[in-house]
Amino acid sequence: MIINSKDPANVKVSIIHRIEEMIELEDPGAIGSWKKTKYGSAFVTNLNDSYRLSFLIHREYRIIQVLRVGDHKQVYGKD
């Protein structure tokens, strides 16, 4: 079976899986890289070839704040 990674349903599944991975880690930031994004600096991880997830970690409250899910341009503000 061929899965279209750009299909919104598949992207939703990727988001859920990635967040579940982060919850299990002692340091959720290890799953991403600290990058300058369109909305300021944040951790960014690739969901697939097209989509990225940007997020912040509030360690004192054990909260992962999802900032943006989108293609490269939507997250970084450039191609």
KAHU-V727490 format. One record per residue. N is the residue number from 1. RES is the residue in one letter. SS is DSSP state (alpha for helix, beta for strand, coil for the rest). NEAR is the number of other C-alpha atoms within 12 Angstrom. Layout:
n;res;ss;near
N;RES;SS;NEAR
N;RES;SS;NEAR
//
This chain:
n;res;ss;near
1;M;coil;3
2;I;coil;7
3;I;coil;12
4;N;coil;14
5;S;coil;20
6;K;coil;20
7;D;coil;15
8;P;alpha;18
9;A;alpha;13
10;N;alpha;19
11;V;alpha;26
12;K;alpha;21
13;V;alpha;18
14;S;alpha;27
15;I;alpha;28
16;I;alpha;18
17;H;alpha;18
18;R;alpha;31
19;I;alpha;29
20;E;alpha;15
21;E;alpha;21
22;M;alpha;28
23;I;alpha;21
24;E;alpha;16
25;L;coil;16
26;E;coil;13
27;D;coil;19
28;P;alpha;28
29;G;alpha;30
30;A;alpha;19
31;I;alpha;26
32;G;coil;25
33;S;beta;20
34;W;beta;20
35;K;beta;21
36;K;beta;17
37;T;beta;29
38;K;coil;22
39;Y;coil;19
40;G;beta;18
41;S;beta;19
42;A;beta;28
43;F;beta;34
44;V;beta;37
45;T;beta;38
46;N;beta;28
47;L;coil;31
48;N;coil;26
49;D;coil;16
50;S;coil;24
51;Y;beta;28
52;R;beta;34
53;L;beta;41
54;S;beta;39
55;F;beta;36
56;L;beta;32
57;I;beta;28
58;H;beta;16
59;R;alpha;14
60;E;alpha;7
61;Y;alpha;9
62;R;coil;17
63;I;beta;17
64;I;beta;27
65;Q;beta;23
66;V;beta;24
67;L;beta;24
68;R;beta;30
69;V;beta;32
70;G;beta;29
71;D;beta;27
72;H;alpha;24
73;K;alpha;17
74;Q;alpha;20
75;V;alpha;31
76;Y;alpha;27
77;G;coil;15
78;K;coil;11
79;D;coil;10
//
